[in-house]
Amino acid sequence: MTGAGATVCSPNQMMVARLQARGFAANVPLLLRARGDLDRETLREALQMVVDRHAILRATFAFQGGLLLQKPDVPCDVVVNWVDLAGLPDPLAEAEAAIRRACREPFDCNEPPRLRASVYRLGVQDHLIAVVFDHLAADGMSLATVIAEWRAFYQAIEAGTPPAVSGLVPQYSGFAAWQRDWLRGADADGHRAWWTIQLRDLPVSTAPAVRSGGPF
């Protein structure tokens, strides 16, 4: 699997994956209130562009040898569920209850995309937009990027102009691939030799070993 381009995930991602394997949800919700005209297909297309832009939102994961691996991402279609609650006595309360249920539902590591999107119609030109992200792929700091890009893509589609979005920052998978190649090179051999000399006279630590794999 590693030879096919899989990337070893971070310890935080391993913790999240183990929680999900035991039936716990580790999700990050994004809620937006939209008043005014809202084009369904444009909203979905713009969110699809966000997912197409970020490989982590299309990734799948698997444990191998006690490690969590992020497998090469694959194309996937974004679905936005539309729910009309405008005829109910308290549509906002109904939408909030549905969102809480969605937040408690774990993601399948093998099923991209790493988000679930729904739009709840509360009244005339009044919608509550909810996107629940898998914590394997996003955290609270990620939401500002999603909001900015989603809005930029939506406005660009409506106007028929190129979207105004910044360039992508280097992705973790790219760094991991670079680091793996570097560790196999002559420069890394020189560093290992230098540190071996520097540390050879230090006492051996008696700290307990950290267990790898298995539950916490």
Buried (B, 14 or more C-beta within 10 A) or exposed (E): EEEEEBBBBBEEBBBBBBBBEEEEBBBBBBEBEBEEEBEEEBBBBBBBBBBBBBBBBBBBBBBEEEBBBBBBBEEBEBEBEBBEBEEEEEBBEBBBEBBEEBBEEBBEBEEBBBBBBBBBBBEEEBBBBBBBBBBBBBEEEBBEBBBBBBBBBBBBBEEEEEBEBEEEEEEBBEEBEEEEEEEEEEEEEEEEEEEEEEEEEEEEEEEEEEEEEEEE
